[in-house]
Amino acid sequence: METVKILEKPTNLSWDYDEEADVLYCAVGEPRPAEGVDIGEGVVLRFDPARREVVGLTVIGLRARLIKSLESED
């Protein structure tokens, strides 16, 4: 089985939240071109196939998920 790098002590982790679209974008290092791999439930893993490493993560509907989770606790 080939090795896939997930996180190896990144020196720079950044994020951006698009309030209008309710989407959270996280990048390991500087954002760069990558392939999106839908891992389910509105989560897309950003993967650099040339380097075989995870370079980011996109969470769709972050606010909606939080509200739903908080409401289910009541």
ChimeraX attribute file (.defattr): number of C-alpha atoms within 10 A of each C-alpha:
attribute: neighborCount
match mode: 1-to-1
recipient: residues
	/A:1	3
	/A:2	5
	/A:3	7
	/A:4	13
	/A:5	13
	/A:6	14
	/A:7	11
	/A:8	9
	/A:9	8
	/A:10	11
	/A:11	8
	/A:12	9
	/A:13	14
	/A:14	12
	/A:15	13
	/A:16	11
	/A:17	14
	/A:18	11
	/A:19	11
	/A:20	6
	/A:21	11
	/A:22	14
	/A:23	19
	/A:24	18
	/A:25	17
	/A:26	19
	/A:27	19
	/A:28	22
	/A:29	13
	/A:30	12
	/A:31	15
	/A:32	13
	/A:33	10
	/A:34	16
	/A:35	15
	/A:36	16
	/A:37	13
	/A:38	13
	/A:39	9
	/A:40	8
	/A:41	9
	/A:42	13
	/A:43	18
	/A:44	18
	/A:45	19
	/A:46	24
	/A:47	22
	/A:48	18
	/A:49	12
	/A:50	7
	/A:51	10
	/A:52	13
	/A:53	18
	/A:54	21
	/A:55	26
	/A:56	26
	/A:57	20
	/A:58	22
	/A:59	18
	/A:60	18
	/A:61	16
	/A:62	19
	/A:63	15
	/A:64	12
	/A:65	14
	/A:66	11
	/A:67	10
	/A:68	11
	/A:69	11
	/A:70	10
	/A:71	9
	/A:72	8
	/A:73	6
	/A:74	5
